[in-house]
Amino acid sequence: MKKLLILLLASTAVMAQKTGKKLVWEENFDGKALDANSWNFEYGANGWGNNERQNYGDKNHKVSDGKLTITVQKDQNGYTSTRITTKAKKEFKYGYMETRVKLPVGQGIWPAFWMLGSNISEAGWPKSGEIDIMEYIGREPHIAYATIHTKATHGANASSKKTPLADIEKGYHTFACDWNKDRIIFFIDDKPVYTYAPEAKNENNWPFDQPFFFLINCAVGGDFGGPAVDDTIFPQEYVVDYVKVYQVN
């Protein structure tokens, strides 16, 4: 009975966030390839500002059975993975953003579902802002991260919340944020886990009054995911069921 009550309360919380909103975009990964009208590939093995070890390309993924699967591999040349974005194609200002994923596991793995400000090319990071709806690092099992990066608080000093989740490594879980002009609320499996809402907003702590785009990737090692990597865990699969965006009518 207690578990049922918790589930009902969580569902009610999410319904409250979606009230008055309509589904404006959904990616269900139908077909056999990523939709080029929505997604871009990013390439390279330059550490990505975090001393990451993987080389991103366009070969470590597949689209089938209504799911995107990113396969992280290790061979004699190093680690390979995939990183995709919706920059300049699908960008959103405010709304309820949700994904359903099955996570890879193991020391050194670092999957993420996140957003960056559309002005990042002009303003740079962290001034552009970053919304990390989900991050998981294999060296800290049973924990999910929700994080905000701004000019005022970023990197190791970011505004962040670690949420224990005993079964996060098992099956699929939903991760979401509800974002409006006043605050950003993060959800895991329909339960609110963290709210970011600075009382006095300015360009240093609230760059969230502009469109943002999505990123989906799985890194290896790095300042956050590593530094140690267990090479026996590979290959690992990061499976994304869908991405949905709801906005006010």
N, C-alpha and C positions, 0 to 999 in steps of 0.2 A: 504493500500500500504506500509506503514512504517513497519508494522508487517511482511508482506511478505518479505520485503528487509532484515530485521533482521534474519528471518529464512533462507533465501538464503545464507547470509554471514556466519551464523553458520554452515550450511551444507558444505559450501566451506572450512571452517577452518578444519573440521573433515576430509574431503576428502583429504586435503593437508597432514594431518598427516598419512593417510593410503596409500598414493601414494608410490609405490615401496614395499609395504608390502603384505604378504599373510596371510590368516587365517591359523594358525598353531594348534589351539586348540579351541574347543567350547564345552561348557556344556549346553545342552538344557533341561536337567532333564527329558529325555524320560524314559518311563518305570514306575515302581512303587516303586523303591528304589534307593538310592544313589549308584553310581558306586564305588565299593570298590577299583578299580584300580586308582581312582582319589582322593577320599576323605577319611579323617580320622575324627573320633569323638574325641573331647576333653571332659574331665569329671572333675567334682568337684565343690565345693562351697567355695573356699579358698580366695575369694576376687579378685583374678587375678591381684594383685598389685595396684588395684584402689578402694578397699573397696566395690566392687560390691556385690550385695545381692543374685544373682541368683545361682542356682545349675544346672550345665550343665550335660545333659545326652543324650541318644539316642532315647528318646521317644517323644520329643516335635517337631516333624517335620513330614511332609509327602511329597511324590513326586507323583504328579498326574497332568494330563492335561498339561504336559510340563512345570511344575513349581515346585519349591521348596518352601514350606510354613513352616516357623518356627513359632510355636505358643507359646507365652510367657504366663504362667499361674500363678495364685496365689491360694494357698490352705492353710490349717491349718499348714502345715510344711514350708511354705515360697514360694519362686518364683522358677519356673523351666523354662529352655530354652535350646537352642541348639547352639553349636559352632563347626564348621567343618573347616578343613584345607586341603591343598593339599601338605603338607610337605613331601619331599622325593618321591613324586609321580608325581606332575606336578609343575615344577619350571622353571622360565623363567628369562633370562637376556636381558633386553631391549624389547621394543615393545609397541604397543597400546593395553591397557587392558581396557575392557568395560563390564559393567553390566547394566541390566535394572531391576528396583525394584519398589515395592510398599511398602511404609513405614508404620510401626505402629506409633501410636501417643499417646500423653498423658504424664503428669508429671512423670518423672522417667524412661522413656523408652530410650534405647540407642542402635539402630541398627548400624551396620558398615559393610563395604566392604573394605578390606585392605590387605597389604602384609608385610611380614617379611623376612629378609635376611636368606638365607639357612644355614648360619654359626652361628645362634643364640645359638645353644646348646654349641658351643665352645667359641664364643666371648662374649655371653651374650647381654642383651639389656641395653642401646640403641646403643652400638657399632655396632651391626649387622645391624642397620638401620630399619626404618619403613616407609611405604608409605600408608597413610590413604586416599584412593580414595574417600570414602564417610563416613561421620559420621553425625548422626542427633541426637539431644537430645530434648526430648519432652518439656523440660522447656524453650526452645528457639524456639518457632514455626516460620515457614516460613524462616528458615535458614539452610544451609548445610555447613559442614566443609570439607576442604581439608587440610591435614597436613603432614608435614615431621618431623620425629624424627631422630636425630643423636646424637653422643656423645657431639657435640658442642651445640646443641639446642634440648632439649627434655622436655617431661612433660609439665609443665606450661609455659616453655620458648621455646616451639617448634616453628618451622616455619610454620605458619598456616594462612589460609584465610577463613573468614566467608562470604558466598554469600547469599544475600537475594533472596528468591524464593517464591513468594506469594502463589503459588499453589502446593508447595512441598508435602503437605499432601493429595493431590487429585490425584488419578490414578497413572500411572507408569511414572518413570523418568529414564534417562540414566546418568550414572556417569562413567568417564573414565580418564585415564592418558596416555600420550605419553611420553615414557622414552627412552632416549639414553645416550650416554657417556657424553653429555654436559649439559643436563637439563631435568627436568620433568615438563610437562604441564598438568594441570588438566582441565577437561571439565565437564559441567553439561548441559544436553540436547543439546549436540553438540556445546556448546559455551565455548571457553576458559575462565577460571576464575582466574587462578593462575599459575605462573611459578616459580619454584625453580631452580636457576642456580648460585651457588657460583662461583665467578670468579677464585679464587685460591682454587683448590680442594685438599683435603688431607683426611686421614683416619678418621678424626674427623668430617668433614662436608660432606663427599661424600663416604659413604659405598656402593654406588649404582653401583659398577662395578663387581657384582656377581649375581648369580641367586637368585630370591625371590619366595616365595610361597604365595598362597592366603589364606585368612581367611574370613569366613562369620559367623556372630554371632549377637545375640541381648542380650545386658546386661540390668540389672535393677539397678537403683540407681548408687552408686559409686561416686568417687570424681568429675567425669565429668557429669554423667547423673543425679545425685542426688544433695544433699542428700535426699531431700524429695521425696516420691513416693506416687502417688494417687492410692490407691488400687481399686478404682471404675472403672478404665480403663480396667481391665483384664477380659477376655483374649484379647491379641493383636496379630495380624498376620503380619509377615515380609515376603513378597512374592518376590522371586527371579525368574525372567523369564529366564535369561541366563547369562553366562560368556563367553567372547570371547577374544582371544589373536591374534594379528596380529604382524608379525615380518618381517624384511627386507628379501627379497628373497635371 
